[in-house]
Structure formats: C-alpha cells, structure tokens
Amino acid sequence: MSKIPRMLRLSPADNVLVAIDVVDKGATAPEQVVALDKIMKGHKMASGPIAKDEPIRKFGQIIGFAKKDIARGEWVHEHNTGMHDFARDYAFSKDAKQEIILPPEERATFEGYRRANGKVGTRNYIGIMTSVNCSATVAGFIAKELNDSGVLKDYPNIDGVVALKLDNGCVIDYRGVIFDILKRTSWGYATNPNMGGVLMVGLGCEGFQIPRFKEAYHVTENDTFRSMTIQETGGTRKTVAAGVQAVIDMLPHANNVKRETCLASDLVVALQCGGSDGYSGITANPSLGAAVDILVQHGGTAILSETPEIYGAEHLLTRRAATQEVGEKLVDIIKWWEDYTKRNLMEMNNNPSPGNKLGGLTTILEKSLGAAAKGGTTTLTNVYRYAEPVTGKGFVFMDTPGYDPVSATGQVAGGANLLCFTTGRGSAYGNKPVPSIKLATNSDIYHRMIDDMDINCGDVLDGVPITEKGKEIFAKMLNVASGERSKSEILGYGDNEFVPWHVGAMM
C-alpha cells in the first residue's frame, strides 16, 4: 500500500492543506483529497472547492483571494491566487493582558558584561565607525591591521575589531530624514552594550560631520571613544597609523571587563526571518515566539520588526497593544508604508521574493501571518522608529524595512544585544557586534547547511511540541549570551552587515 503523504490543516477555518511531504499528482492526501497537481513541500492544496473571488484561508486568516474557480485537490499558488483590499478589525487592545513577570530571584541568568550605564553586553567589540563612505576603506585598513597583528591575543576579553562602513554620509540634507537616521544609527551602534570601544573616522568635508554628531549626543573624547578625519590627520597612511595606535591605546580599557551573572531581563533580542518558506509560520517562527513568551516572563525584551512583513497581520498585533495609542502607532506606520511604496511605483505585495514563492509562500498576507508569529503571544508594549533606542521591556515593535541586513541594523542600533534569525531557504547572515542564532524551519535545510544553522525547528513537523522547541531556543539564547559562539560567529560573519536604511533624496 502506498503511504499517504503528510499534510497539515492549520485551522478548522482553513480551505487549504499544507504539504509536509511531496504529494504526487493523483495521490490520495489526508481528508481523502485526491491531488490534481503535484504539490511540493511547504506548498498548499485546496481541501475543498474555492469559488472565484472567495477568500483563501490559512492560519484561520485570509491570505488572498481566488483569481478563478479552484477545484478540490488543486495546487493553490500565485497562478490562481491574488490580492485585493479588505477590511481588517484592529480591535485595539482587545487581547491585551497584564503579563505575569517572574520576580528577580526566579529569573534565568547568563554571564554578561555589565556596563557603567547599567546595560549588559553579550560581546565586547571595538568598532571602527565611519561618518562617510569616503573613510570606509581607511576604517577597513585599521581593523584588518589590528586583527591580523596578533595584538588582540593579549586582550582575551575583547572579541575583535570590526569596521562599520557607511555607504553614504554625504550629498544629503543634514536637516532631513537620511541624516537623522544615520545619526541615530551611528549613535546606537556606538552605545550598543556589545561595544567596548569606538573609533570614528571621517574624511573631513562630508555632510555627516563628526563634530556635529558629537555635539548632538554630548560626546567627548575619552579612553574608549576617539575620532579623527583623514584630511586633518594627513592622508590615508597617516590616518591608518594613527587609528591603529588609537585603538591600541584603547585596548587595555576595553579589556578591563569580566563576565558576571546577569538576569535574563537584561537581554534585548532582535527577531528576524529571512529566506522564508511555507514552513516558517508553522515551525521556526512560532517556536521562536514561544521562546519570546518565556523571555518576556523573565523580564526581557524582544524586538519584532520588518514592517512590510507584518503587513496584513497588523490587526493581530493591534489587538495585543497595551493601549490604543500603541496600536494606532503601528497602523500609522502601515499607512506610511502604503504611501511610500505607492510613491516609488511599487506595491506591498512585491514581497514575497522569488525564493519565498519557491518555498511555498504565495502572498505578503501569508508571509506576514507567519512572520508575526515570531512575536509570541504577549502584550505589545511599545512601537519605535527605525534605530530609536528601545527603552521599554517586553514585546515591542520597531519600524524597519523587510530586507534583513537593513532591518537588523536598526534593531542593533536600538540596543539589541542578541539576535535570533529564522530561515527556510537558508539565509547566510551574521552580525557584529551582536551574535546571531540561526533557526532552520525544516530538517532538509538544517542538514544541508549544518555549518550555518544553530537549531533545527523542522522536527516540529515530526511531533516535537512548539513549547519544547521554545524552551530549547531560550536555553540557546542564554548560552550564546554567555559567550558560546553561534555558527555565524564561527564562520566569521558580521563585517559586511552594517546597512543603515536610506529614506529620502540623495542629491
């Protein structure tokens, strides 16, 4: 007898099934549905007839509308699924609840670096920051010379020197939005608790002036912050030499830290997903959400972002908003994005990507419903602008693009000291100064990219409970925060992932 291929019905309200195994044409699937097409893993099959213009439902939510009549057993994807506007009930704060936070003596702990301002780092890097692309090469030369010299072996508490290279910084309105974002992002990185020291290098004549930056944030030169420009220092070679010496002088001060026992409430975890597939919203994202619920219970903070990738699921978040004001902040951001894409001759459904679609995702609504699951189930306590300092506790949202490096840059600038990244297609990503934990949505990609993946969430499809996988992820968070290196750190990722968001005109 042929084995019945495994498929999932995610909600009683759904009219599609999701394939766990490949379903051959003519095969009898669960619920005695005969497949009229070959259904690949992660893709959808109609569990009953769907009339033209009728909603297509997955997760119990609308993910699109039938572009034509769809027969029972037919493959459901972009060839027969479209989008059009429909009303959403924001129901502000309807599902908000008073979270039960464990007292300090019952909270989980990790070994971190407690900074003078009370924040806690999970790593200790020296950052060579730039004020303009014109100084990016020099910053790279400084970092390379220091990392290659062997001098860091005498400073065991320092994880490395990283050059954070801007690709802008000039030909911008210094009173405009690009300047404001660059300023916030640069300051956020300079003060991230995973940064033990900073050298800022400029050219000298750029729009993003270092003196103006220092004045805006009341920064003065000290043992762990220095700045210089190529023009004032005397050119490339002299600036590299001066920069290397400045960092060497900084090393003893930056090294003068020791890991100590800290509470899980000191963790600020950035949530990311990239290279998503049809399993993302079924395995890795809800598992990460379960870990977020544990983190919030222990007093910590989790940052959900990627605004275009919660589009169509924002009504699930507004229901969890602590107040109507918090919910309305999120809706205002969604409206801004609708206008932003329209002005740039795009549309919100330009996302998902071709790779997402190959993995089974059909519309942005479907992708967003799965992506939002990373945020767990607790109350949404606040909404932040891109790279704005995250000062609140619990589950929060930050407005960022969906492009992972740009989004994560905003979260790190906001103060994240740890990052969890789910992927189904196999994203290659890491971050400095913040360690990135990679969660595979399926066992195939976990084993194929074993050198990149930290945790396999594909076993959820084999019966591992979401709650147990959430506990595994939370334990990994604590271990990596305590110094255990993630796979992306072992591979050396993180030197090219500083990508601030560009919004506005480049002159």
Sequence and secondary structure as in RCSB ss.txt:
>XXXX:A:sequence
MSKIPRMLRLSPADNVLVAIDVVDKGATAPEQVVALDKIMKGHKMASGPIAKDEPIRKFGQIIGFAKKDIARGEW
VHEHNTGMHDFARDYAFSKDAKQEIILPPEERATFEGYRRANGKVGTRNYIGIMTSVNCSATVAGFIAKELNDSG
VLKDYPNIDGVVALKLDNGCVIDYRGVIFDILKRTSWGYATNPNMGGVLMVGLGCEGFQIPRFKEAYHVTENDTF
RSMTIQETGGTRKTVAAGVQAVIDMLPHANNVKRETCLASDLVVALQCGGSDGYSGITANPSLGAAVDILVQHGG
TAILSETPEIYGAEHLLTRRAATQEVGEKLVDIIKWWEDYTKRNLMEMNNNPSPGNKLGGLTTILEKSLGAAAKG
GTTTLTNVYRYAEPVTGKGFVFMDTPGYDPVSATGQVAGGANLLCFTTGRGSAYGNKPVPSIKLATNSDIYHRMI
DDMDINCGDVLDGVPITEKGKEIFAKMLNVASGERSKSEILGYGDNEFVPWHVGAMM
>XXXX:A:secstr
      EE   TT SEEEESS B TT EEGGGEE SS B TT EEESS B TT EEEETTEEEEEESS B TT E
ESTTTEE         TTTT        GGGS EEEEEE TTS EES  EEEEEESSGGGHHHHHHHHHHHHHHS
GGGG TT  EEEEE  S SSSS TTSHHHHHHHHHHHHHHT TTEEEEEEEE SSSSS HHHHHHHTT   BTTE
EEEEHHHHTSHHHHHHHHHHHHHHHHHHHH    EEEEGGG EEEEEE S  TTTTTTHHHHHHHHHHHHHHTT 
EEEE  GGGTTTTHHHHHTTBSSHHHHHHHHHHHHHHHHHHHHTT  GGG S HHHHHTT  SHHHHHHHHGGGG
 SS EEEEE TT      EEEEE   SSHHHHHHHHHHTT SEEEEEESS      SSS EEEEESSHHHHHHTT
TT SEE GGGGGT  HHHHHHHHHHHHHHHHTT   HHHHHT  SS       S   
